[in-house]
Amino acid sequence: MIENKPDVRTEHSFRVLLKKLIRYGIVGVVSNGLLYLLYVAFMHFVTLDPIIVSSLVFFIGVGVTYVGNAFWAFDREKSHAQTAPKYIACYFIGYLVQIGILAFLTKILDVSHFFAQLVGMGGAAVTIFVLLNFWVFRGDQAELS
């Protein structure tokens, strides 16, 4: 009779991925919550197109989240020279996803820009997590503390 033993490596990899996802989520919820409040404030006090305001807020967030993601969520081991360019590229792709969703929902479907911004932030967050985990910080800290 063949015994089915769980693959320890797969179980370990899943735990590490889950830990990264939870930490990324915490960094994201805190930073995006503050950035969304900044977006709302801009939209109430400044007369600009939502896409311009979203762009401004997004790029402010890139610098802020780098610290939380690189040093805590993904426990970066590589140098800034190795990770920063990929991080910026990753966030640029996330930016395109967010702006694409915002433009589609507001310009084509005529959805409220406040709601569209939230949906865009969610789409960008998923895209960015996948890129950070499997490209930017791939192989960093097999064992998160």
C-alpha positions in Angstrom: 0.0 0.0 0.0 1.3 3.4 -1.0 1.1 6.1 1.7 0.3 9.6 0.7 2.6 11.9 2.6 2.2 15.6 2.4 4.9 17.4 0.5 6.7 19.4 3.2 8.2 21.8 0.6 4.8 22.6 -0.9 3.4 23.1 2.6 6.3 25.3 3.6 6.1 27.3 0.3 2.4 27.9 0.9 3.0 29.2 4.4 5.7 31.6 3.2 3.4 32.8 0.4 0.5 33.3 2.8 2.8 35.2 5.2 4.0 37.5 2.4 0.4 38.0 1.2 -0.8 38.9 4.7 2.1 41.3 5.2 1.6 42.8 1.7 -2.1 43.2 2.6 -1.3 45.0 5.8 1.1 47.4 4.1 -1.5 47.9 1.3 -4.5 48.5 3.5 -2.7 51.1 5.6 -1.0 52.9 2.7 -3.9 52.7 0.3 -6.4 53.8 3.0 -4.3 56.9 3.5 -3.8 57.4 -0.2 -7.5 57.0 -0.9 -8.2 59.7 1.8 -5.7 61.9 0.0 -7.5 61.2 -3.3 -10.8 62.1 -1.8 -9.4 65.3 -0.3 -7.8 66.3 -3.6 -11.1 65.7 -5.4 -13.0 67.9 -2.9 -10.6 70.8 -2.8 -8.9 70.8 -6.2 -10.7 70.8 -9.5 -8.7 68.3 -11.5 -9.6 65.2 -13.6 -9.8 62.0 -11.5 -7.2 60.4 -13.7 -4.7 63.2 -12.9 -5.4 63.0 -9.2 -5.2 59.2 -9.2 -1.9 59.4 -11.0 -0.5 61.9 -8.5 -1.6 59.8 -5.5 -0.4 56.6 -7.0 3.1 57.8 -7.5 3.2 59.2 -3.9 2.3 55.7 -2.8 5.2 54.0 -4.7 7.8 55.5 -2.5 5.9 54.9 0.7 5.1 51.3 0.0 8.6 50.4 -1.1 9.8 50.7 2.5 7.0 48.4 3.9 7.1 45.9 1.1 10.9 45.6 0.6 11.9 45.5 4.3 8.9 43.7 5.9 6.4 42.1 3.6 9.0 40.4 1.3 12.0 40.8 3.6 14.3 42.0 0.8 17.8 40.5 0.7 19.0 41.9 -2.6 20.5 45.4 -3.0 18.4 48.4 -3.9 20.2 48.5 -7.2 18.7 45.1 -8.0 15.2 45.6 -6.6 14.3 49.3 -7.0 14.2 49.3 -10.9 12.1 46.2 -11.0 9.9 47.6 -8.2 9.3 50.8 -10.2 8.5 48.8 -13.3 6.2 46.6 -11.3 4.3 49.6 -10.0 4.2 51.2 -13.4 2.4 48.1 -14.7 0.1 48.4 -11.7 -0.5 52.1 -12.5 -1.5 51.2 -16.0 -4.0 48.6 -14.6 -5.4 51.1 -12.1 -5.7 54.0 -14.7 -7.2 51.6 -17.3 -9.9 50.5 -14.8 -10.5 54.0 -13.7 -10.8 55.3 -17.3 -13.0 52.4 -18.4 -15.4 52.7 -15.5 -15.7 56.5 -15.4 -15.5 57.3 -19.2 -17.3 54.3 -20.7 -19.6 53.0 -18.0 -20.1 56.4 -16.3 -19.5 54.9 -12.8 -18.7 57.3 -9.9 -14.9 58.0 -9.9 -14.8 57.4 -6.1 -16.0 53.8 -6.6 -13.9 53.4 -9.8 -10.8 54.4 -7.9 -11.4 51.7 -5.3 -11.9 49.1 -8.0 -8.8 50.3 -9.8 -6.7 50.1 -6.6 -7.9 46.6 -6.1 -6.9 45.5 -9.6 -3.5 47.2 -9.2 -2.9 45.5 -5.8 -3.4 42.0 -7.2 -1.2 42.7 -10.2 1.5 44.2 -8.1 1.5 41.4 -5.5 2.0 38.8 -8.3 4.8 40.8 -9.8 6.5 41.5 -6.5 6.4 37.9 -5.4 7.4 36.2 -8.6 9.7 38.8 -10.2 11.0 41.6 -8.0 11.6 39.7 -4.7 11.7 36.2 -6.1 13.9 34.0 -3.9 14.2 36.5 -1.1 13.8 35.0 2.4 12.6 31.5 2.0 11.9 31.7 5.8 10.2 34.9 6.8 10.7 35.7 10.5 
